Amino acid sequence: FPKQISLGGKNVAWAQSEITGWMADRIAERNRGYDA
């Protein structure tokens, strides 16, 4: 999972582009299993 970005205190966030890329990678890995 992408690294979080500290917003100060206990608040954190994640970059949407990194989350989208991470999800695309997970979907590609899942789909590779169906090709076998």
C-alpha distance matrix in Angstrom:
0.0 3.8 6.6 8.9 12.4 15.3 18.1 20.5 21.4 18.9 17.5 14.0 12.5 9.8 11.3 12.0 12.3 8.7 7.7 10.7 10.0 6.7 9.0 11.8 10.5 10.1 13.5 15.0 14.2 15.8 18.7 19.5 20.3 22.9 24.6 25.8
3.8 0.0 3.8 6.4 9.4 12.7 15.5 18.2 19.6 17.6 15.9 12.2 10.3 7.3 8.2 9.8 9.9 6.2 6.6 9.9 9.2 7.1 10.2 12.6 11.7 12.4 15.5 16.7 16.6 18.4 20.9 21.7 23.1 25.5 26.9 28.4
6.6 3.8 0.0 3.8 6.7 9.7 12.9 15.2 16.7 15.0 13.6 10.0 9.1 7.1 8.8 11.5 12.0 8.7 9.6 13.1 12.6 10.9 13.8 16.3 15.4 16.0 19.2 20.4 20.1 22.0 24.6 25.3 26.5 29.1 30.5 31.8
8.9 6.4 3.8 0.0 3.8 6.5 9.4 11.8 13.3 11.6 9.9 6.2 5.7 5.1 7.9 10.9 12.5 10.0 10.3 14.0 14.4 13.0 15.3 18.1 17.9 18.2 21.1 22.8 22.7 24.2 26.8 27.9 29.0 31.4 33.0 34.5
12.4 9.4 6.7 3.8 0.0 3.8 6.4 9.2 11.5 10.8 8.7 5.5 5.1 5.7 7.7 11.3 12.9 11.3 12.2 15.6 16.2 15.5 17.9 20.4 20.6 21.3 23.9 25.5 25.8 27.4 29.7 30.9 32.3 34.5 36.0 37.7
15.3 12.7 9.7 6.5 3.8 0.0 3.8 5.6 7.9 7.8 6.3 4.6 6.6 8.8 11.1 14.5 16.5 15.0 15.7 19.1 19.9 19.1 21.3 24.0 24.1 24.6 27.3 29.0 29.1 30.6 33.1 34.3 35.5 37.7 39.4 41.0
18.1 15.5 12.9 9.4 6.4 3.8 0.0 3.8 6.9 7.7 5.2 5.2 6.9 10.0 12.0 14.9 17.4 16.7 17.1 20.2 21.6 21.2 23.0 25.7 26.3 26.7 29.1 31.1 31.5 32.7 35.1 36.6 37.8 39.8 41.6 43.4
20.5 18.2 15.2 11.8 9.2 5.6 3.8 0.0 3.8 6.2 5.7 7.4 10.2 13.4 15.6 18.6 21.1 20.1 20.5 23.8 25.0 24.3 26.2 29.0 29.4 29.6 32.2 34.2 34.3 35.6 38.1 39.5 40.6 42.7 44.5 46.1
21.4 19.6 16.7 13.3 11.5 7.9 6.9 3.8 0.0 3.8 5.5 8.4 11.9 15.3 18.1 20.9 23.5 22.3 22.2 25.7 27.0 25.8 27.5 30.6 30.9 30.7 33.4 35.6 35.4 36.4 39.2 40.6 41.3 43.5 45.6 47.0
18.9 17.6 15.0 11.6 10.8 7.8 7.7 6.2 3.8 0.0 3.8 6.6 10.3 13.6 16.9 19.4 22.2 20.8 20.1 23.7 25.2 23.6 25.0 28.3 28.6 28.0 30.6 33.0 32.7 33.5 36.4 37.9 38.4 40.6 42.8 44.2
17.5 15.9 13.6 9.9 8.7 6.3 5.2 5.7 5.5 3.8 0.0 3.8 7.1 10.7 13.8 16.1 19.1 18.1 17.4 20.8 22.5 21.4 22.6 25.8 26.5 26.1 28.5 30.9 31.0 31.7 34.4 36.1 36.9 38.8 41.0 42.6
14.0 12.2 10.0 6.2 5.5 4.6 5.2 7.4 8.4 6.6 3.8 0.0 3.8 7.1 10.4 12.9 15.7 14.4 13.9 17.3 18.9 17.7 19.2 22.3 22.8 22.7 25.2 27.4 27.6 28.5 31.1 32.7 33.6 35.6 37.6 39.3
12.5 10.3 9.1 5.7 5.1 6.6 6.9 10.2 11.9 10.3 7.1 3.8 0.0 3.8 6.9 9.1 12.1 11.2 10.6 13.9 15.7 14.9 16.3 19.2 20.1 20.2 22.4 24.6 25.2 26.1 28.4 30.1 31.3 33.1 35.0 36.9
9.8 7.3 7.1 5.1 5.7 8.8 10.0 13.4 15.3 13.6 10.7 7.1 3.8 0.0 3.8 6.2 8.7 7.4 7.1 10.4 11.9 11.4 13.0 15.7 16.5 17.0 19.2 21.2 21.9 23.0 25.2 26.8 28.2 30.0 31.7 33.7
11.3 8.2 8.8 7.9 7.7 11.1 12.0 15.6 18.1 16.9 13.8 10.4 6.9 3.8 0.0 3.8 5.5 5.3 6.4 8.8 10.1 10.8 12.5 14.4 15.6 16.9 18.6 20.2 21.5 22.9 24.6 26.2 28.0 29.7 31.0 33.2
12.0 9.8 11.5 10.9 11.3 14.5 14.9 18.6 20.9 19.4 16.1 12.9 9.1 6.2 3.8 0.0 3.8 5.4 5.1 6.1 8.6 9.8 10.5 12.2 14.2 15.4 16.5 18.3 20.0 21.1 22.4 24.4 26.3 27.5 28.9 31.5
12.3 9.9 12.0 12.5 12.9 16.5 17.4 21.1 23.5 22.2 19.1 15.7 12.1 8.7 5.5 3.8 0.0 3.8 5.5 5.1 6.2 8.6 9.9 10.5 12.4 14.4 15.4 16.5 18.5 20.1 21.0 22.6 25.0 26.2 27.2 29.8
8.7 6.2 8.7 10.0 11.3 15.0 16.7 20.1 22.3 20.8 18.1 14.4 11.2 7.4 5.3 5.4 3.8 0.0 3.8 5.4 5.1 6.1 8.6 9.8 10.6 12.4 14.3 15.3 16.6 18.5 20.0 21.2 23.3 25.1 26.1 28.3
7.7 6.6 9.6 10.3 12.2 15.7 17.1 20.5 22.2 20.1 17.4 13.9 10.6 7.1 6.4 5.1 5.5 3.8 0.0 3.8 5.4 5.0 6.1 8.6 9.9 10.6 12.3 14.2 15.4 16.6 18.3 20.1 21.8 23.3 24.8 27.1
10.7 9.9 13.1 14.0 15.6 19.1 20.2 23.8 25.7 23.7 20.8 17.3 13.9 10.4 8.8 6.1 5.1 5.4 3.8 0.0 3.8 5.5 5.2 6.2 8.7 10.0 10.6 12.3 14.3 15.4 16.4 18.4 20.5 21.6 22.9 25.5
10.0 9.2 12.6 14.4 16.2 19.9 21.6 25.0 27.0 25.2 22.5 18.9 15.7 11.9 10.1 8.6 6.2 5.1 5.4 3.8 0.0 3.8 5.4 5.1 6.3 8.7 9.9 10.5 12.4 14.3 15.3 16.6 19.0 20.5 21.3 23.7
6.7 7.1 10.9 13.0 15.5 19.1 21.2 24.3 25.8 23.6 21.4 17.7 14.9 11.4 10.8 9.8 8.6 6.1 5.0 5.5 3.8 0.0 3.8 5.5 5.2 6.4 8.8 10.0 10.7 12.5 14.4 15.6 17.4 19.3 20.6 22.6
9.0 10.2 13.8 15.3 17.9 21.3 23.0 26.2 27.5 25.0 22.6 19.2 16.3 13.0 12.5 10.5 9.9 8.6 6.1 5.2 5.4 3.8 0.0 3.8 5.4 5.1 6.2 8.6 9.9 10.6 12.3 14.3 15.8 17.2 18.9 21.2
11.8 12.6 16.3 18.1 20.4 24.0 25.7 29.0 30.6 28.3 25.8 22.3 19.2 15.7 14.4 12.2 10.5 9.8 8.6 6.2 5.1 5.5 3.8 0.0 3.8 5.5 5.1 6.1 8.6 9.9 10.5 12.3 14.6 15.7 16.7 19.4
10.5 11.7 15.4 17.9 20.6 24.1 26.3 29.4 30.9 28.6 26.5 22.8 20.1 16.5 15.6 14.2 12.4 10.6 9.9 8.7 6.3 5.2 5.4 3.8 0.0 3.8 5.5 5.1 6.2 8.7 9.9 10.6 12.9 14.8 15.7 17.7
10.1 12.4 16.0 18.2 21.3 24.6 26.7 29.6 30.7 28.0 26.1 22.7 20.2 17.0 16.9 15.4 14.4 12.4 10.6 10.0 8.7 6.4 5.1 5.5 3.8 0.0 3.8 5.5 5.1 6.2 8.6 10.0 11.2 13.2 14.9 16.7
13.5 15.5 19.2 21.1 23.9 27.3 29.1 32.2 33.4 30.6 28.5 25.2 22.4 19.2 18.6 16.5 15.4 14.3 12.3 10.6 9.9 8.8 6.2 5.1 5.5 3.8 0.0 3.8 5.4 5.0 6.1 8.6 10.1 11.1 12.8 15.3
15.0 16.7 20.4 22.8 25.5 29.0 31.1 34.2 35.6 33.0 30.9 27.4 24.6 21.2 20.2 18.3 16.5 15.3 14.2 12.3 10.5 10.0 8.6 6.1 5.1 5.5 3.8 0.0 3.8 5.4 5.1 6.2 8.9 10.1 10.8 13.3
14.2 16.6 20.1 22.7 25.8 29.1 31.5 34.3 35.4 32.7 31.0 27.6 25.2 21.9 21.5 20.0 18.5 16.6 15.4 14.3 12.4 10.7 9.9 8.6 6.2 5.1 5.4 3.8 0.0 3.8 5.5 5.2 6.8 9.4 10.4 11.9
15.8 18.4 22.0 24.2 27.4 30.6 32.7 35.6 36.4 33.5 31.7 28.5 26.1 23.0 22.9 21.1 20.1 18.5 16.6 15.4 14.3 12.5 10.6 9.9 8.7 6.2 5.0 5.4 3.8 0.0 3.8 5.5 5.5 7.2 9.5 11.1
18.7 20.9 24.6 26.8 29.7 33.1 35.1 38.1 39.2 36.4 34.4 31.1 28.4 25.2 24.6 22.4 21.0 20.0 18.3 16.4 15.3 14.4 12.3 10.5 9.9 8.6 6.1 5.1 5.5 3.8 0.0 3.8 5.2 5.2 6.8 9.5
19.5 21.7 25.3 27.9 30.9 34.3 36.6 39.5 40.6 37.9 36.1 32.7 30.1 26.8 26.2 24.4 22.6 21.2 20.1 18.4 16.6 15.6 14.3 12.3 10.6 10.0 8.6 6.2 5.2 5.5 3.8 0.0 3.8 5.4 5.3 7.2
20.3 23.1 26.5 29.0 32.3 35.5 37.8 40.6 41.3 38.4 36.9 33.6 31.3 28.2 28.0 26.3 25.0 23.3 21.8 20.5 19.0 17.4 15.8 14.6 12.9 11.2 10.1 8.9 6.8 5.5 5.2 3.8 0.0 3.8 5.5 5.9
22.9 25.5 29.1 31.4 34.5 37.7 39.8 42.7 43.5 40.6 38.8 35.6 33.1 30.0 29.7 27.5 26.2 25.1 23.3 21.6 20.5 19.3 17.2 15.7 14.8 13.2 11.1 10.1 9.4 7.2 5.2 5.4 3.8 0.0 3.8 5.5
24.6 26.9 30.5 33.0 36.0 39.4 41.6 44.5 45.6 42.8 41.0 37.6 35.0 31.7 31.0 28.9 27.2 26.1 24.8 22.9 21.3 20.6 18.9 16.7 15.7 14.9 12.8 10.8 10.4 9.5 6.8 5.3 5.5 3.8 0.0 3.8
25.8 28.4 31.8 34.5 37.7 41.0 43.4 46.1 47.0 44.2 42.6 39.3 36.9 33.7 33.2 31.5 29.8 28.3 27.1 25.5 23.7 22.6 21.2 19.4 17.7 16.7 15.3 13.3 11.9 11.1 9.5 7.2 5.9 5.5 3.8 0.0
